[in-house]
């Protein structure tokens, strides 16, 4: 089997499992439990705790434990970043559907204070956000969006600010662009 970016064996495996699961479970259940049971996400120490039926809202928690406690006893910043990293991208892949290509481009995290307890983070797309993304991709074929959110304590104290740049393109445009680029790189 030939693999390329966006079609690796693992991505195909996760997609195949999700397609089978769709016969028995809702998209929100597949999203939540798919993440929580997947080895790649389990290692982040994060856990999806809420998912709206339309996938526009996702909430995670990152419990402070021996697995993610750093040298000074607070939650390791790498755990905060890795637990939040895939959420927006996978959310959009599922919301937008098969006619779009979605990739994480960059992430910036600004730590404001040490995390000394379980932390939480919410990932939200409004219906207006999704309509704007679709309209912009229709008009421009590819776009970058920036989404920001905060990692907070149960009381709402901001521990870190997260900013993600996400690339979104029309799938046909993306495939033509990739083929053109492959020809010029030969």
C-alpha positions as CSV (number, residue, x, y, z in Angstrom):
1,X,0.0,0.0,0.0
2,X,1.4,3.4,-1.0
3,X,1.2,6.0,1.7
4,X,1.4,9.8,1.5
5,X,0.8,12.7,3.8
6,X,-2.8,12.5,5.0
7,X,-3.2,8.8,4.2
8,X,-0.8,7.0,6.5
9,X,-1.6,3.5,7.7
10,X,-2.5,4.7,11.1
11,X,-4.8,7.5,9.8
12,X,-6.4,4.9,7.6
13,X,-6.8,2.5,10.6
14,X,-8.4,5.2,12.7
15,X,-10.7,6.2,9.8
16,X,-11.7,2.6,9.2
17,X,-12.5,2.0,12.8
18,X,-14.6,5.2,12.9
19,X,-16.5,4.2,9.8
20,X,-17.4,0.8,11.4
21,X,-18.3,2.4,14.7
22,X,-20.7,4.9,12.9
23,X,-23.1,1.9,12.5
24,X,-23.4,1.6,16.3
25,X,-22.5,5.0,17.9
26,X,-23.0,8.7,17.4
27,X,-20.3,10.9,16.0
28,X,-19.9,12.5,19.5
29,X,-19.4,9.1,21.1
30,X,-16.9,8.0,18.5
31,X,-15.0,11.3,18.9
32,X,-14.9,11.1,22.7
33,X,-14.1,7.4,23.1
34,X,-11.9,7.2,20.0
35,X,-9.6,9.8,21.5
36,X,-9.7,8.4,25.0
37,X,-8.9,4.9,23.9
38,X,-6.3,5.7,21.3
39,X,-2.8,5.1,22.4
40,X,-1.5,8.3,20.8
41,X,-3.9,10.4,22.9
42,X,-3.7,8.4,26.1
43,X,0.0,9.2,26.3
44,X,-0.8,12.9,26.5
45,X,-2.5,12.3,29.9
46,X,-5.5,14.4,28.6
47,X,-9.0,13.0,28.5
48,X,-12.0,14.2,26.5
49,X,-14.9,14.7,29.0
50,X,-17.6,16.4,26.9
51,X,-18.5,16.5,23.2
52,X,-21.6,18.2,21.7
53,X,-23.7,16.1,19.3
54,X,-22.6,18.4,16.4
55,X,-18.9,18.2,17.5
56,X,-18.7,22.1,17.7
57,X,-17.9,21.8,21.4
58,X,-15.2,19.6,23.0
59,X,-13.9,19.8,26.6
60,X,-10.9,18.1,27.9
61,X,-9.3,17.6,31.3
62,X,-5.6,17.1,32.1
63,X,-5.3,15.6,35.6
64,X,-2.1,16.3,37.5
65,X,-0.5,12.9,38.1
66,X,2.9,11.2,38.5
67,X,2.8,10.8,34.7
68,X,2.9,14.5,33.9
69,X,4.3,16.1,37.0
70,X,7.5,18.0,36.2
71,X,10.7,18.6,38.2
72,X,9.1,21.4,40.4
73,X,5.8,19.5,40.9
74,X,3.5,21.3,38.5
75,X,1.9,20.0,35.3
76,X,4.5,19.5,32.6
77,X,4.0,22.1,29.8
78,X,4.5,19.4,27.2
79,X,1.5,17.5,28.5
80,X,-0.6,20.6,28.3
81,X,0.4,21.2,24.7
82,X,0.1,17.6,23.6
83,X,-3.3,17.1,25.2
84,X,-4.6,20.1,23.4
85,X,-2.8,19.7,20.1
86,X,-5.0,17.4,18.0
87,X,-8.4,18.6,19.1
88,X,-9.2,21.5,16.7
89,X,-7.9,19.6,13.7
90,X,-9.8,16.4,14.3
91,X,-12.9,18.4,15.2
92,X,-12.8,20.2,11.9
93,X,-12.1,17.1,9.9
94,X,-15.3,15.6,11.3
95,X,-17.4,18.7,11.1
96,X,-16.4,19.7,7.5
97,X,-16.4,16.2,6.0
98,X,-14.6,14.5,3.1
99,X,-14.5,17.5,0.7
100,X,-11.9,19.3,2.8
101,X,-8.3,18.8,3.8
102,X,-7.4,20.0,7.3
103,X,-3.9,20.2,8.8
104,X,-2.4,21.7,11.9
105,X,0.2,24.3,10.9
106,X,1.5,25.7,14.2
107,X,0.8,26.0,17.8
108,X,1.9,28.6,20.4
109,X,1.4,28.2,24.1
110,X,2.0,30.9,26.6
111,X,2.3,29.7,30.2
112,X,0.9,32.2,32.6
113,X,1.4,30.3,35.9
114,X,2.1,26.7,37.1
115,X,-0.6,24.2,36.9
116,X,-0.8,22.5,40.3
117,X,-4.2,20.7,39.9
118,X,-6.4,19.2,37.2
119,X,-6.7,21.5,34.2
120,X,-9.4,22.0,31.6
121,X,-9.7,23.3,28.1
122,X,-12.7,24.0,25.8
123,X,-12.6,23.9,22.0
124,X,-15.5,25.7,20.3
125,X,-16.6,26.3,16.8
126,X,-19.9,28.3,16.3
127,X,-22.2,27.6,13.4
128,X,-21.1,31.0,12.0
129,X,-17.4,29.9,12.2
130,X,-18.1,26.8,10.1
131,X,-20.1,28.7,7.5
132,X,-17.3,31.3,7.2
133,X,-14.7,28.6,6.8
134,X,-16.7,26.9,4.0
135,X,-17.4,30.3,2.3
136,X,-13.7,31.3,2.5
137,X,-12.5,27.9,1.2
138,X,-15.0,28.2,-1.7
139,X,-13.7,31.6,-2.5
140,X,-10.0,31.1,-2.0
141,X,-9.5,27.2,-2.3
142,X,-7.3,27.2,0.8
143,X,-7.1,29.2,4.0
144,X,-5.4,29.4,7.4
145,X,-7.5,30.1,10.5
146,X,-6.3,30.9,14.0
147,X,-8.1,29.5,17.0
148,X,-7.3,30.5,20.6
149,X,-8.4,29.0,23.9
150,X,-7.3,28.9,27.5
151,X,-6.1,26.0,29.7
152,X,-7.7,26.7,33.0
153,X,-8.2,25.4,36.6
154,X,-11.7,24.2,37.8
155,X,-12.1,27.8,39.2
156,X,-11.3,29.3,35.8
157,X,-7.9,30.6,36.6
158,X,-5.9,30.8,33.3
159,X,-2.8,28.6,33.4
160,X,-1.9,28.8,29.7
161,X,-3.1,30.5,26.5
162,X,-3.1,28.3,23.4
163,X,-3.2,29.5,19.8
164,X,-3.4,27.1,16.8
165,X,-3.0,27.9,13.2
166,X,-5.0,25.4,11.1
167,X,-4.8,25.0,7.3
168,X,-8.1,24.1,5.5
169,X,-8.4,23.5,1.7
170,X,-10.8,22.2,-0.8
171,X,-9.8,18.5,-1.3
172,X,-9.7,18.7,-5.1
173,X,-7.6,21.9,-5.0
174,X,-5.2,20.3,-2.5
175,X,-4.7,17.1,-4.5
176,X,-3.9,19.1,-7.7
177,X,-1.5,21.4,-5.7
178,X,0.2,18.3,-4.2
179,X,0.6,16.6,-7.6
180,X,2.0,19.8,-9.1
181,X,4.5,20.2,-6.3
182,X,5.5,16.5,-6.6
183,X,6.3,17.0,-10.3
184,X,8.4,20.1,-9.7
185,X,10.4,18.2,-6.9
186,X,11.4,15.3,-9.2
